[in-house]
């Protein structure tokens, strides 16, 4: 009995153990299946269908190839949010680095008085050491902060050109920030003046490699204007500014509007600068211009807070007194008005005057009246110092009873003339008039400021200065002589040939014509003669006609390329002026040619004789008859 009871107990425990084992195995299988299903569903919801999930007991193994490291990490995080992260086994791989898209390469370069800093990501193919050497040459070894990082990828298209140009640009800019990426450079800089800004912009645009997009933001400081000057006049010939200054862009707009309301036309320019005597400057200018327009003519000049209003001779006295009284009352307190109504002068009387002229070639002539011998010597010396000793011719005579301020007026006029490329100055007891051409857009303002400061309060002067781009050295336009030389080089390398016996330009020469047209597009308004020549074969009159037709064909080709040819003439010289012997084929080939020559003024002021003789030859000339030999 006792044995039977022990057996029953043992069998009971065995059955319980088997039952527990089966239950445990079933539970583990259930957990494996649930974990695998839940993790797979979570990954599929995140779009990670590439991931393979396998559960082994409590452990969950992730396999597969992730597109990149970030997505692999996201897969681990997603699985860890479903099961305990400690149960997740990572057996995933990542796509080969060679198949990953290269990062965006860029760099920021900053230069100031403290040195140079450069930060960014560049490819390993870029010569970093050479770049840093150039920065060290700019700022010194101790003043270069190198924060560049490398990435082992090939340089994208346009990167090397952009990066090299960025360094070259920084060498020209002592205070600047340059942002560079593949095919693009952005430059932010500060220049010392408006002229320096224009030079930098011009030189940088010319130096930019083809295919590199360049963005420039170069700021120029506002100039200090002293005295703060403005002059507006209303005459039969002109209504507008000789000089205009404003302290803000808003003030400039207000002043220009007042001038437009008074009848000024065209492009009005008002320089924004520092030195304004009152924040109510634009208000005072606006009221003064309105008063001048109501009077009907004359000029109004501002030199700091001093205002000189000179009415036109013949203005009604009653109108003048009323308008001036109203203006004096309306002006801000700081401004002082000096108004004058000149008496009418008999036009036949001929007031004493001094005249100085400056030719385009730089020659200066001094004529008219001077008060004494000392002033004549002083004016002659002053002119020679300004224009050159061999450029001045003095023919002024000594006259008594000239005004006491005559020396000041004469020397001020010569000073103003020195700021022009060519022109004249006329000094009279009541006026100093400066006219001419300049390549400086601010010359009118500078001359008006000079005369206002030297002539004194209430003195009248006229400034009629014309700005011409071709005279502006900042724009870097070539001189006429440089244009002539450039065209000569093109023609010497690629001769302009014609079809045999005709004036039709051969197709092989059309590229040469394109180059010549491109050069002329940068030369501005120059006087040019297109000269046609032939060899000596054939009749002389036929050769002359053929050379004329060929020169005209070249002129027509330039017109077809949108070259402005109003100052060009086409001239045929036939067999004249051979450059080689006509006894050989090589010599005849050299003599059949087209030349481009400047039309230079003669000493008497006329142009070359050939230009005057052939000024009518701008129309087409019939092609010569077949009797002309084809070799021409």
Buried (B, 14 or more C-beta within 10 A) or exposed (E): EEEEEEEEEEEEEEEEEEEEEEEEEEEBEEBBEEBBEBBBEBBEEEEBEBBBBBBEEEBBBBBBEBEBEEBBEBBBEBBBEBBEEEBBBEEBEBBEEEEEEEEEBBBBBBBEEEBBBBBBBBBEEBEBEEBBEBBBEBBEEEBBEEEBEEEEBEBBEBBBBBBBBBBBBBEBBBBBBBBBBBBBBBBBBBBEEBBBBBBBBEEBEEEBBEEBEBEBEBEBBBBEBEBBBBBBBBEEEBBBBBBBBBBBEEBBEBBBBBBBEBEBEEEBBBBBBEBBBBEBBBBBBBBBBBBBBBBBBBBBBBBBBBBBBBBBEEBEEEBBEEBBEBBBEBBBEEBEBEBBBBEEEEEEEEEBBBBBBBBEEEBBBBBBBBBBEEBBEBBBEBBBEBBEEEBBEBEBEEBEEBEEBBBBBBBBBBBBBBBBBBBBBBBBEBBBBBBBBBBBBBBBBBBBBBBBBBBBEBBBBBBBBBBBEBBBEBBEBBEBEEBBEBBEEBBEEBBBBBEEBBBEBBEEBEEBBEBBBEBBEEBBEBBBBBBBBBBBBBBEEBBBBBBBBBBBBBBBBBEEBEBBBEEBBBBBBBBBEBEBEBEEEEBBBBBBBBBBBBBEBEEEEEBBEBBEEBEEBEEBBEBBEEEBBEBB
